[in-house]
């Protein structure tokens, strides 16, 4: 794997990398529809988490562009002249596609490769139009909360794969953005693949790669359920797995709760149109991150529990009433 080497170093340690699950911010069964309420709440919580422990100024909206249903942009430019440079914790946001992109990718077979086929090439274009349009809406939602967010598409930044594994990834653009005071917002994307021609690079793979290079204090996966369950959470008697320990070899086991059957496997359901592997990929990538000594939290987005995780409070103590899954490394 080639990762562009530069002399650019992070000026300050990065606090957190956030994976914003597509199912948490879109209506996954409704074609290209954003869950506006969840996205608004998540954006507000990210702002609060960024300012955690810092002197917080007033929120100055950074989206000065026309929006549907809004007659004009209510920006008071004079307010920026008096605004001090805010001191906030550095974050990186990576989001999934949800009801954006998956339909186009699965119908055209982009994830299987074959750019010489007209359907695949058209699907590649259609997939990127869809996922980048969602990316723009998320960047705008964060900007409305005063978060200096900038869009970074993996394809446009030169990321590529070989047999679906990352072959080249330029992290220097992410580092430069962080050093300049921006919050990079990446997403799962259609990318070129040296062996297959093209494929889908999931946000879960991206977050694992960035965690290895940026070494954040912790990583948070924001999902549409409270964490990882012993079976699909929609089934009766599904049990929330509160702690999954990761060992040195990357294998993992459930620590809390304890099951009588020590060989009990976590059953995962993957929606038929999810081309990136669903929760199977999420747990595997989370385990790889935890193996680096970085605590991982999987929690339901837009809840009090997600705000607790984003603020870093779980690093001190896990409250008994906190709902989510903690994935630590155990030697």
Secondary structure in CASP SS format (residue, H / E / C, confidence):
PFRMAT SS
TARGET T0000
AUTHOR 0000-0000-0000
METHOD secondary structure of the structure
MODEL  1
X C 1.00
X E 1.00
X E 1.00
X C 1.00
X C 1.00
X C 1.00
X C 1.00
X C 1.00
X C 1.00
X C 1.00
X C 1.00
X C 1.00
X C 1.00
X C 1.00
X C 1.00
X E 1.00
X E 1.00
X E 1.00
X E 1.00
X E 1.00
X C 1.00
X H 1.00
X H 1.00
X H 1.00
X H 1.00
X E 1.00
X C 1.00
X C 1.00
X C 1.00
X C 1.00
X C 1.00
X C 1.00
X C 1.00
X E 1.00
X C 1.00
X H 1.00
X H 1.00
X H 1.00
X H 1.00
X H 1.00
X H 1.00
X H 1.00
X H 1.00
X H 1.00
X H 1.00
X H 1.00
X H 1.00
X H 1.00
X H 1.00
X H 1.00
X C 1.00
X C 1.00
X C 1.00
X C 1.00
X C 1.00
X C 1.00
X C 1.00
X C 1.00
X C 1.00
X C 1.00
X C 1.00
X C 1.00
X C 1.00
X C 1.00
X C 1.00
X C 1.00
X C 1.00
X C 1.00
X C 1.00
X C 1.00
X C 1.00
X C 1.00
X C 1.00
X C 1.00
X C 1.00
X C 1.00
X C 1.00
X H 1.00
X H 1.00
X H 1.00
X H 1.00
X H 1.00
X C 1.00
X C 1.00
X C 1.00
X C 1.00
X C 1.00
X C 1.00
X C 1.00
X C 1.00
X E 1.00
X E 1.00
X E 1.00
X E 1.00
X E 1.00
X C 1.00
X C 1.00
X C 1.00
X C 1.00
X C 1.00
X C 1.00
X H 1.00
X H 1.00
X H 1.00
X H 1.00
X H 1.00
X H 1.00
X H 1.00
X C 1.00
X H 1.00
X H 1.00
X H 1.00
X C 1.00
X C 1.00
X C 1.00
X C 1.00
X C 1.00
X H 1.00
X H 1.00
X H 1.00
X H 1.00
X H 1.00
X H 1.00
X H 1.00
X H 1.00
X H 1.00
X H 1.00
X H 1.00
X H 1.00
X H 1.00
X H 1.00
X H 1.00
X H 1.00
X H 1.00
X H 1.00
X H 1.00
X H 1.00
X H 1.00
X H 1.00
X H 1.00
X H 1.00
X H 1.00
X H 1.00
X H 1.00
X C 1.00
X C 1.00
X C 1.00
X C 1.00
X E 1.00
X E 1.00
X E 1.00
X C 1.00
X C 1.00
X C 1.00
X C 1.00
X C 1.00
X C 1.00
X C 1.00
X C 1.00
X E 1.00
X E 1.00
X E 1.00
X C 1.00
X C 1.00
X E 1.00
X E 1.00
X E 1.00
X E 1.00
X E 1.00
X C 1.00
X C 1.00
X H 1.00
X H 1.00
X H 1.00
X H 1.00
X H 1.00
X H 1.00
X H 1.00
X H 1.00
X C 1.00
X C 1.00
X C 1.00
X E 1.00
X E 1.00
X E 1.00
X E 1.00
X E 1.00
X C 1.00
X E 1.00
X E 1.00
X E 1.00
X E 1.00
X E 1.00
X C 1.00
X C 1.00
X C 1.00
X E 1.00
X E 1.00
X E 1.00
X E 1.00
X E 1.00
X C 1.00
X H 1.00
X H 1.00
X H 1.00
X H 1.00
X H 1.00
X H 1.00
X H 1.00
X H 1.00
X H 1.00
X H 1.00
X H 1.00
X H 1.00
X C 1.00
X C 1.00
X C 1.00
X E 1.00
X E 1.00
X E 1.00
X E 1.00
X E 1.00
X E 1.00
X C 1.00
X C 1.00
X C 1.00
X C 1.00
X E 1.00
X E 1.00
X C 1.00
X C 1.00
X C 1.00
X C 1.00
X C 1.00
X C 1.00
X C 1.00
X C 1.00
X C 1.00
X C 1.00
X E 1.00
X E 1.00
X C 1.00
X E 1.00
X E 1.00
X E 1.00
X E 1.00
X C 1.00
X C 1.00
X C 1.00
X C 1.00
X C 1.00
X E 1.00
X E 1.00
X E 1.00
X E 1.00
X E 1.00
X C 1.00
X C 1.00
X C 1.00
X C 1.00
X C 1.00
X C 1.00
X C 1.00
X C 1.00
X C 1.00
X C 1.00
X C 1.00
X C 1.00
X C 1.00
X C 1.00
X C 1.00
X C 1.00
X C 1.00
X C 1.00
X C 1.00
X C 1.00
X C 1.00
X H 1.00
X H 1.00
X H 1.00
X H 1.00
X H 1.00
X H 1.00
X H 1.00
X H 1.00
X H 1.00
X H 1.00
X H 1.00
X H 1.00
X H 1.00
X C 1.00
X C 1.00
X C 1.00
X C 1.00
X E 1.00
X E 1.00
X E 1.00
X E 1.00
X E 1.00
X E 1.00
X C 1.00
X C 1.00
X C 1.00
X H 1.00
X H 1.00
X H 1.00
X H 1.00
X H 1.00
X H 1.00
X H 1.00
X C 1.00
X C 1.00
X H 1.00
X H 1.00
X H 1.00
X C 1.00
X C 1.00
X C 1.00
X C 1.00
X C 1.00
X C 1.00
X C 1.00
X C 1.00
X C 1.00
X E 1.00
X E 1.00
X E 1.00
X C 1.00
X E 1.00
X C 1.00
X C 1.00
END
